[in-house]
C-alpha cells in the first residue's frame, strides 16, 4: 500500500513539474497583445503535412474560451457556430495539416480598457508560405483578458470577406 501511495505521489509531483515547465516555456508568448496574436497566427499556420503545436494553441486560451466562425447559410443569411479550442483542433486540425494553411495578419486595430482588450485583426489566408495570392481574407474579432500576469484569449469571432461584404478600407490600413 505504501508503494502505491509513493508511486501516486511521485506521479502527481512529476505531472505538476511538467505543467510548471510548460508554463514557463510558453509564458513568453502571452506577455503582451502583439505576441499573443502573433502566436495565434503562427500556431495554426504551416505547410501541408506539418504538425501544429496544439499544446501552445490551447495555452493561449482561457479555459472557457470560444472560437466562433460566421458564414452564410443556405438562405444567404449569416450563422455562427461555437467551439472550444479542443473542438477547433478536432474539427480543423486534420484539414490544416492535409491542405497546408497560412494565416497572415495584414492590419489590426487594438482597443484597451483596463483588463479588457479587443483586437480587430484583418487577415489573409494562403495554402503555402510561398503563395502570393490569398485564397481568402477576413477579420478576426479577438477578445483578450489581462489578469496582471498574462493575456488570455477569451474569444475569436471571425468572418471571411465575401463579394457582398468586402473588408472596409479602414481595416486594411497597415499598423
C-alpha positions in Angstrom: 0.0 0.0 0.0 2.9 2.4 0.8 4.4 1.7 -2.5 1.2 2.6 -4.3 0.9 5.8 -2.4 4.5 6.7 -3.1 4.1 5.9 -6.8 0.9 8.1 -6.9 2.7 10.9 -5.0 5.7 10.9 -7.4 3.5 10.7 -10.5 1.5 13.7 -9.3 4.7 15.6 -8.5 6.1 14.9 -11.9 2.9 16.0 -13.6 2.9 19.3 -11.6 6.6 19.8 -12.5 5.9 19.2 -16.2 2.9 21.6 -16.1 5.1 24.3 -14.4 7.8 23.7 -17.0 5.3 24.1 -19.9 4.0 27.2 -18.2 7.5 28.7 -18.1 8.2 27.7 -21.7 5.0 29.3 -23.0 4.7 32.4 -20.8 6.8 34.5 -23.2 4.0 34.0 -25.8 1.3 35.7 -23.8 3.1 38.7 -22.2 1.6 41.3 -24.5 -1.1 41.7 -27.1 1.2 41.6 -30.1 3.0 38.3 -29.1 -0.3 36.7 -28.2 -1.9 37.5 -31.6 1.3 36.6 -33.5 1.5 33.3 -31.7 -2.2 32.6 -32.5 -1.4 33.1 -36.3 1.8 31.1 -36.2 0.5 28.1 -34.3 -2.3 27.4 -36.8 -0.1 28.1 -39.8 2.1 25.5 -41.5 2.8 23.7 -44.8 1.0 20.6 -45.9 1.9 17.7 -43.7 3.4 20.0 -41.0 2.1 19.2 -37.5 0.9 22.2 -35.4 1.8 22.8 -31.7 -1.7 22.3 -30.3 -0.3 22.5 -26.7 0.8 26.1 -27.3 -2.5 26.8 -29.2 -4.6 25.7 -26.2 -2.3 27.5 -23.8 -3.3 30.8 -25.4 -6.9 30.4 -24.5 -8.8 30.9 -21.2 -10.5 27.7 -20.0 -13.9 29.0 -21.1 -12.8 30.5 -24.4 -14.7 30.0 -27.7 -13.8 30.1 -31.3 -16.8 31.5 -33.3 -16.8 31.3 -37.1 -19.6 33.0 -39.0 -20.6 32.0 -42.5 -23.6 32.4 -44.8 -26.2 29.6 -44.6 -28.3 28.1 -47.4 -30.7 31.1 -47.2 -27.9 33.6 -47.6 -28.2 34.8 -44.0 -25.3 34.6 -41.6 -25.0 32.0 -38.9 -22.4 31.2 -36.3 -21.1 28.1 -34.5 -19.3 27.9 -31.2 -16.3 25.8 -30.5 -13.9 25.3 -27.7 -10.2 25.3 -28.6 -10.2 21.5 -28.4 -13.3 21.3 -30.7 -11.4 23.5 -33.2 -8.4 21.2 -33.1 -10.7 18.2 -33.6 -12.7 19.7 -36.5 -10.0 21.7 -38.3 -6.6 20.3 -37.2 -6.6 17.5 -39.7 -7.7 19.8 -42.6 -4.9 22.3 -41.8 -2.3 19.6 -41.9 -3.7 17.8 -45.0 -4.1 21.0 -47.0 -1.5 23.5 -45.7 -2.7 26.8 -44.3 -1.0 30.1 -43.5 -2.9 33.0 -42.0 -1.2 36.3 -42.0 -2.2 39.4 -40.2 -2.2 42.4 -42.6 -3.8 45.1 -40.3 -5.0 45.4 -36.8 -6.9 47.9 -34.6 -6.5 47.5 -30.8 -8.8 48.9 -28.1 -7.9 48.6 -24.4 -9.9 49.4 -21.3 -8.5 48.0 -18.0 -8.2 44.3 -18.2 -10.2 44.2 -21.5 -8.6 44.2 -24.9 -10.3 44.0 -28.2 -8.4 43.4 -31.4 -9.9 43.7 -34.9 -7.3 41.7 -36.9 -7.5 41.6 -40.6 -6.0 38.5 -42.2 -5.1 36.9 -45.5 -5.1 33.1 -45.8 -2.8 31.0 -48.1 -2.3 27.3 -48.7 1.5 27.7 -48.6 4.0 30.2 -47.3 5.2 30.7 -50.9 1.8 31.6 -52.3 1.5 35.2 -53.5 -2.3 35.5 -53.7 -4.5 34.7 -50.7 -7.4 32.3 -51.2 -9.4 34.1 -48.5 -9.4 37.3 -46.4 -11.4 38.3 -43.4 -11.4 39.8 -40.0 -10.9 38.1 -36.6 -12.5 39.9 -33.7 -10.4 38.8 -30.8 -11.2 39.5 -27.1 -8.4 39.2 -24.6 -8.3 39.3 -20.8 -5.2 40.5 -18.9 -5.1 39.1 -15.4 -2.0 41.0 -14.5 0.3 38.0 -15.2 -0.5 37.3 -18.9 -3.0 37.7 -21.7 -5.8 35.1 -22.2 -7.7 34.8 -25.4 -11.4 34.7 -24.4 -13.0 34.6 -27.9 -12.0 34.6 -31.6 -15.1 35.6 -33.7 -14.4 35.8 -37.4 -15.9 36.4 -40.8 -14.5 35.9 -44.2 -14.7 38.6 -46.8 -17.3 38.0 -49.5 -18.3 39.8 -52.6 -21.2 41.4 -50.8 -19.2 42.1 -47.7 -15.8 43.4 -48.7 -13.4 44.4 -46.0 -13.7 48.2 -45.3 -10.6 50.2 -46.1 -10.2 51.3 -42.5 -9.4 47.7 -41.6 -6.8 47.4 -44.4 -4.5 50.1 -43.2 -1.1 48.9 -42.1 -0.5 49.2 -38.4 
